[in-house]
Amino acid sequence: MSDKATTSVELADIISVLFANCQIKENLHVTQFGVSIVEFRCLRILKGNPNITVNNLAHKMSLTSSRITRIVDGLVKKKLVDRISGENDRRIYHLSLTSQGKNLILEMLEKYNEMHDEILRPIPPEQKTIMLDCLKQLNRAVTSWLQAENQN
């Protein structure tokens, strides 16, 4: 096997294991707060986008509007999100965090950052910078590849 093929296989294996570990890590984090991973993603987006519409949230999360509606229904039931019908079009709903939702997402993000600080602690500072640069490059490469695939 060529060096190029070996690198590709090694990268694929690392990404696969890292993805699985990150899923486990995310699940451990969110379950202590009584929400799902997708609800956490939703709350994070709502924190940065107050009064977003269901359709815009669906687009940001790459999910269907019907899937977002079910997620939002759960968050409304948990009193974390308010759903407000539009002034000009009552069929369009705007979403915003309740005060309870704001408090929860702030606490979750604080713990989330602490968890990542703990994960990164054993890595020397100079290697953290290199690692982040490499991950950014990898993310850009994957994004470019996906865009090219979507055009085919």
Secondary structure as GFF3:
##gff-version 3
##sequence-region A 1 152
A	DSSP	alpha_helix	3	31	.	.	.	ID=ss1
A	DSSP	alpha_helix	37	48	.	.	.	ID=ss2
A	DSSP	beta_strand	52	53	.	.	.	ID=ss3
A	DSSP	alpha_helix	54	61	.	.	.	ID=ss4
A	DSSP	alpha_helix	65	77	.	.	.	ID=ss5
A	DSSP	beta_strand	81	85	.	.	.	ID=ss6
A	DSSP	beta_strand	93	97	.	.	.	ID=ss7
A	DSSP	alpha_helix	99	120	.	.	.	ID=ss8
A	DSSP	alpha_helix	125	151	.	.	.	ID=ss9
###
